[in-house]
Amino acid sequence: MALTLFDDRGCSLDQQRFTWRDMVQTPISKPDDDAYPRVRIILMNGLEVEALRFSHTCAIPTIATVPTPCPSRTR
């Protein structure tokens, strides 16, 4: 199954869960905010990206159906 981005039309504005204003938050200011919120934002973004990559990796079917023996056990 190929990914065709131009054929996918998405959902209409009535069916979308969030508006643009709900998704976009106020940016952090470097002089006024502590280091803790910045680190938390960076870590949460990294967790979301890794979770997305992991879910896509798990969705790929495995090619090798027969398990290969461990080299240390064959000697």
C-alpha positions in Angstrom: 0.0 0.0 0.0 1.6 3.2 -1.1 1.2 6.5 0.6 -0.5 9.0 -1.7 -0.7 12.4 0.0 -2.5 14.1 -2.9 -5.4 11.6 -2.9 -6.2 12.0 0.8 -8.6 14.9 1.2 -8.6 15.0 5.0 -11.7 15.9 7.0 -13.9 18.9 6.8 -13.7 21.9 9.1 -16.9 20.8 10.9 -15.4 17.4 11.9 -12.0 18.7 13.1 -11.4 18.5 16.9 -9.3 21.5 17.4 -9.1 25.0 15.9 -5.7 26.5 15.0 -6.0 28.7 18.1 -6.5 25.7 20.3 -3.4 24.0 19.0 -1.0 26.9 18.9 0.0 28.1 22.4 1.8 31.2 23.4 5.5 31.0 22.8 7.9 30.9 25.8 10.1 33.9 26.4 13.7 33.3 27.2 14.3 36.1 29.7 11.0 35.6 31.6 10.6 31.9 31.8 12.6 29.4 33.9 14.6 26.6 32.5 12.2 24.0 33.8 9.3 24.8 31.3 11.7 24.9 28.4 13.2 21.5 29.3 9.8 20.0 29.8 8.6 21.3 26.4 11.7 19.9 24.7 11.3 16.5 26.4 7.6 16.2 25.7 8.2 17.0 22.0 10.9 14.3 21.9 8.6 11.8 23.6 5.8 12.5 21.1 8.2 12.1 18.1 9.6 8.8 19.5 6.2 7.4 20.2 5.1 8.2 16.6 8.2 6.6 15.2 7.8 3.6 17.4 4.2 3.1 16.3 5.1 3.4 12.7 7.9 0.9 13.1 5.6 -1.6 14.8 3.1 -1.2 11.9 5.7 -2.4 9.4 5.2 -6.2 8.9 8.2 -8.3 9.6 9.9 -9.8 6.5 11.7 -12.7 8.1 9.1 -15.2 9.3 11.6 -17.9 10.2 13.7 -17.0 13.3 17.5 -17.2 12.7 19.5 -19.2 15.2 21.8 -17.4 17.5 25.4 -17.6 16.4 26.7 -18.5 19.8 24.4 -21.5 20.1 25.4 -23.0 16.7 29.0 -23.4 17.6 
